[in-house]
Amino acid sequence: MSFDIDSSFIETFKEEAAERIENLTNLLIRFETEPDNDDIMSEIKREAHTLKGSSKMVGLSEVSDRSHQMENILIELYEKKIDHGLAMTQVFSILDEISESLGFPRRGAPEEINVAVTSEAETGSTSGIGEGDEGVQNSAIGGPAGASSSTGTAEAQDGAQAENDQQETRSAAQAGLAKSGETMRVSISKIDKLINLTGETIIYQIQSLDDVGRADELSRQSRRCFSSFQDLELMLSRLGSMNGTRDAVVGQLAALKEHLRTLNHESLEFYRDLKSAYSKRDFLTRELQQTALSVRMLPVNSIYGMFPRAVREMAQRTLKEVSLVLNGGEIELDKKILESLVDPLVHIIRNAVDHGIEAPEVRMQNGKPKIGTLTISALQRGDHVELIIEDDGRGIDPEKLRRVAIEKQMIRPGDEPTREELINLLFRPGFSTSTMITDISGRGVGLDVVKKNLEELNGTVSIVSEEGKGTTFTLKIPFTLAITRVLFIRVSDEMFALPTTSVEETIRISADEVRTLQNKETVHIRDNTIPLASLSFVLGLSSEASVKRRAGKLPLVILRRHDQVLGLVVDELIGEQEVVVKNLKPPVDQIKEVSGATILGDGTVVLILDLSNVLERTRGMEDQISAAISEAEGEKKGAAKVLIADDSLITRELVRNILVTCGFEVDVAFDGIDAFEKALQKRYDLLLTDVNMPRLNGIDLTKKIKRDKKLGSTPVVIVSSKESNEDRLLGIEAGADAYITKGNFDQGDLLEVVERLIGR
Amino acid sequence: MQQLDLNDEKIRSLINERTKRLSEVGSIRDTYSEDLNLLCFLVKDEVWAVPISQVKEIFPFSGATLIPGAPGYVIGLTNLRGAVLTLVDISQMIGVGSTDSLNGSQVIVADVADIDIAFVADKLVDIVRVPRSSVEQPLWILDKVEGDFVVGEATIAEQLIGILDVNRIFSSKVGDQNAGRK
């Protein structure tokens, strides 16, 4: 026997062993909750034995020795000669060693899609879908003590499921031994090649739509020929006979007419045939593409498999009792997407077990079931899948978040962010709440990484939490990465595709709506000030940064990411289409602003832009853009400094945002005293103040400023909710340069007043 | 040339790989066939050659999609029967200037593992067969171009022609690119 055959045996063994190990893991976890179920035990022993036997056969002595050891422990356990918990720990660590010596990654599937074997066998072994069973897997996890006190429903489901699972597992094991006929393993590269070819077929299909159009035109043309011929014939018949010449001409014309009639008929037929063939082929190619893509799709179950054990271990280490419920395991997603979901999911699950679910004693004190429930559900929703991770733990404490946020200077002590705003702070980079770091979940990665992972998949993540009741994470993920919907646009004569997931809206504005403030071009759309940037300048295709002097309407693509918004000015909006995404290869695969390419019907390659990186790049170029615009405006000016004094967080933030967006440098003060102290420390070009404030009100602050030698010349704008003339007069008497009422508060007015007073 | 950091793992593995390849192939002269087939082409008014074994396909240039932010030697992307191909300016890569006009030029698709890459020549000259024994060590041409991309020189029709190794050019440039980016 040659070496090659040996190594192929080992490969086959490895594939089989991977399934066996996963199966064993799941069985062991089930066994922990039902220590008296002999059926499970014998299944476990059989699996371990087979693993020993086959590893011996292919000569992997380390694996067979380990399996032998495992078998011995299992027998001792069966005969109750050894402590249950100890035995489990030992068996699990042996399984890890075996996995490691076989070179399996600790999690994640091997680089192969095990067509149908994975889908079916794993569906069987992890979710056991049977009649009357809603596809719910339920395993109570916790210390051995917790097992007997599992909640009623969980027990009932477990019981009903035990039988199901048993059968499924057995048939899965058989499928593992005699897996021939219905299924086969295929390498990913072959599948991807297939998907690529389908993509190309579609490109040609789109191209042939043009041909159909041309055939249509052809048949119209020949019909026109025919009808103008008929006109000619009529005119001729009105002419008198010219010595028989007419008859000869008429004869000729009759022949020509026959030809034309045939041409007309044939071209119409040709167009109809071509069109119907096109429609049929269109249907088939789309079906072909769907099917090819579905080969890459795996059920969510294929990653669910690893969670029961992960949760079990986390629960044991944190002395919690957790029951894990997995729903919707049959829903399918692209393999690559599924794999990229593992890390975010593990992170969220860790958080839930560690921080969400309370210790058993605490839960009982609070009148909750002793065992916490963690539910992961996959749901199909139109063109995407939702993964919902829900725990019934203590929920997120907004006060704790507020404290950390203040500590990290993300908010100010006096701020009153809403509950939602506080929770969303969790997604900010650097918001790793140090007090929360523990052995389990504190790995230095925060939820910002989870958010980033999801964004890379064109997905989103959101949190809803109710104190004392629990926390719910919702992940939205597209089915596949191979096809995406894009908006085609043109800048500097080049066409680009923008993924529609990142585009908030498209709109046309006229150039005179563009306001230049502090060297930033902005536009007002429905009460929002949106900063503008020229896409061709950002991409380095043009040296003109300003968009103001362009002629006519400016097509605008508005992007929003977290709290950032940007209007990208393009030359032309072309239209939306679903396209096949092609990844770029070296040396052009590292360009951040480009995420891939697609091929149009006419064969042109069009780049697909990565809009979050385009946004990032625009932010990085802000200074450059301002410099270019100020040069264009013919004046040099630094950012003007404005101080806002207001005791209401909402007004303060509202005004601050407007001014910051327009390029001002803005500081805030909480009352009159605070404002005056700040004004003494730093030179401001303008002060915006509220009237009613604690300690020192706006009127007195204005007086104080105006009387001060140093500060006297600083323009003061009073922003008040009082509209009466007396109040206005009071303000003017105090020395204010302008008085704006909140009642008819308008961004444009505010900016105009500020610009005018600063005198730039 | 950028300063190479020898402690950088990527660069070290690149150098190792290159050393390995050099020791395996030595020079093109050492491979067993008696004759060497060369594709000769014109770049910036000079004739260069690549072994035909390193060429997958040749087709006339018909436009490319510009890539903002790409290295200067990248001309753009083009579609070859549904595959996206990166077009590069070989004159910039070997350091003899840069191509001025792409009209009428020819695209030569290189046979490099895992990289869909092609370079543009102003004009194809000929395909010639030369005895391997007539390929000399590159002495004369060496000081004209960057790096060790020239693997030999041969006299064809009384003209001394540099023979380029496509693999070395692309793997080194792609390597530099990635090392520089990290």
Interface residues (C-beta under 8 A of the other chain):
Chain A: N196 L197 G199 E200 I203 E494 L539 G540 L541 K582 L584 K585 P586 P587 V588 Q590 I591 K592 E593 V594 A597 I599 G603 T604 V605 V606 L607
Chain B: G63 A64 T65 L66 I67 P68 G69 A70 P71 V74 G76 L77 T78 N79 R81 G82 V84 T86 V88 D114 I115 D116 I117 K173 V174 Q177 N178 R181
